[in-house]
Amino acid sequence: MSRRCMMLTCALLALLALGAVQVEGTSSCTIVPRSEWKAKASECNQRLNLPVRYVIVSHTAGSTCNSPALCEQQARNVQYYHMHSLGWCDVGYNFLIGEDGLVYEGRGWKTKGAHTGATWNPISIGISFMGNYMERVPPSRAIRAAQNLLTCGVELGALTRNYEVKGHRDVQQTLSPGDQLYALLRKWPHYRE
């Protein structure tokens, strides 16, 4: 096998190893499924009444990750903490955003999250950036991934066309999603305080 062929084969295998899948019928929705990041089985059974109007953006305030392997591990860490320390039925967020520019499926579009309390969980999708964004913003690839996810939510009928984005601190007393991410979030077109 030639060196060029070996490099192409390695590149193809690396792309396959990412585990990212294209959601059928959408152009903007690439999500790493739970099976790829080796999530534990969910014990959740409360469904969301779709489409929802609100998206709540938070940060995990934990470690960052900038490669698929590290982000898969971080998603497992968040799930473990939520299930074993907090006693929840699964990871609390509907989706997690990695600094690798990928979206990781949490509870997904159809299952009620545990991200923002009893008032907001039944009427919103919760997305959380993996990391702490008090002092810095996520890289642009992570921001693009989150914005593409929202476009996908509209395309799939999971979000209303006039959806509103809110920072976690807009609806609960918390520092989340971090000062720097919050300042950036306030510039998004669908942001509403």
Secondary structure, 3 states (H helix, E strand, C coil): CCHHHHHHHHHHHHHHHCCCEECCCCCCCEEECCCCCCCCCCCCCCECCCCEEEEEEEECCCCCCCCHHHHHHHHHHHHHHHHHHCCCCCCCCCEEECCCCCEEECCCCCECCCCCCCCCHHHEEEEEECCCCCCCCCCHHHHHHHHHHHHHHHHHCCEEEEEEEEEHHHHCCCCCCCHHHHHHHCCCCCECC
